[in-house]
Amino acid sequence: MDGGVFPKVLQVMLDPICKHLSLPQRKHLRWFVFGILMSMRSAKLLHISNSAPRGGHRTSCGNFLRSDWDSVSLMQANALETLRWMKPKKGEPVYLILDDTKIEKRGKKMDAVSKVFDHKSNRFFHGHTIVTAAVIFRGVVLPWKFEFWISKDQAGLGYRKKNQIAAAIINAFELPWDVKVRVLFDAFYLAPTVVKACESKGFTWFSVASKNRAMKRKYSQKRSIKDFAAGVLRHRGKRTRLRRARFWRWMRIAQVDGELSRLGQIRMVLSKRPGDPWKKTLAVVTNETNLAARQIMVIYEKRWHIEVLFKELRSSLGLCDYQVLSRNAIERHLHLCGIAHQMLTHQSLIAEGAQAKQKNTEVSLPPLRQRLENLRSKIRTQQAKLVLAKIKDKNARTEFRAFLMTELQIAA
């Protein structure tokens, strides 16, 4: 693909990660990502091929997903390129967030489809469970890896629990900079397998502890968290103002040091909103025991970014719109959606300029839909210039330019 056909704004970002692909694979990768970004309907193969006709028919797109190439390495290489552009400094915190998302699918012949329970909709359905990892640096969210959880009936001897998948992601996580890695996950992943993986890599971890977990405090017997949490928060709690997702809120917090069964020494922060009943007390735990209670709450609050990431990938980039049957092809679709998200983020970071490279400074990026529309507008403008350059007659070029500008305004 020459730069005169494929948009330069995308080519510059994709070329560094395409070095190990064949020329046909490189062509399909470019146009597949282009189709995801430009499709106004979904990321189904038909809509991608219609949005990027030079990428080939939808069967060609499907064959590309089934071909042999490493989508995980490409997405991680793209994330590292963005981090390298931001120039991490020694000792800066990088957050690795782990969670899973469930995707409902009607296709019974797809690999790894099983009956799953979705806590958000409070119902069972047939679909996929995807264990997901994302990296957060200076407030910028970058998808890192998507991996299938396969039920025991289908996996047989190769069965892995979600905790084991998460531990494998942590063990494989490497960054070429001397930064401080903190791993964030919810109560489901608070297990010895995951904790030991963090500690073996020298990472610290933050999670929520279930109320039925046993904890031994200093000069006290081992008791479940629900037996003492409300009392500690009532008598030792302090009222403090914390920033939630998009607003500030008053919270009552208290810290407790002790030992969690099979997890070692931890610092626990108990919290609740002033108007909530005592039974709604939340217990956030970490092995980074030198931090103050308020710092621990601020750090764990960053886990919400992965929930926002799931919403963005589903609603704007077609994460759930795959139609291929094989597991490898589905995973490649997921990672291509992740690469499209990374490109939107990288484009916005370039617009931020030097602000995005300042140490320990949170970068405020526009919402994903606005980033997507900004990129689409830039691509439309570049394509219009290419068309105008081919018109030799001056009067025709002037009239066509006025027509294009009107159309671009309507599209925006």
Secondary structure, DSSP 8 states (H G I E B T S, - for coil): --TTTS-HHHHHHHGGG-TTS-HHHHHHHHHHHHHHHH-SS--SHHHHHHH-GGG--HHHHHHHHHSS--HHHHHHHHHHHHHHHH---TT-EEEEEEEEEEEE---TTSTT-EEEEETTTTEEEEEEEEEEEEEEETTEEEEEEEEEE--HHHHGGG---HHHHHHHHHHH---SS--EEEEE--GGG-SHHHHHHHHHHT-EEEEE--TT-EEEETTS-EEEHHHHHHHHHHHH-EEEEEE-SSSEEEEEEEEEEEEETTTEEEEEEEEE-TTS-GGG-EEEEES-TTS-HHHHHHHHGGGHHHHHHHHHHHHHS-TT-----SHHHHHHHHHHHHHHHHHHHHHHHHHHGGGGGSTT-------HHHHHHHHHHHHHHHHHHHHHHT---HHHHHHHHHHHHHHHHHH-
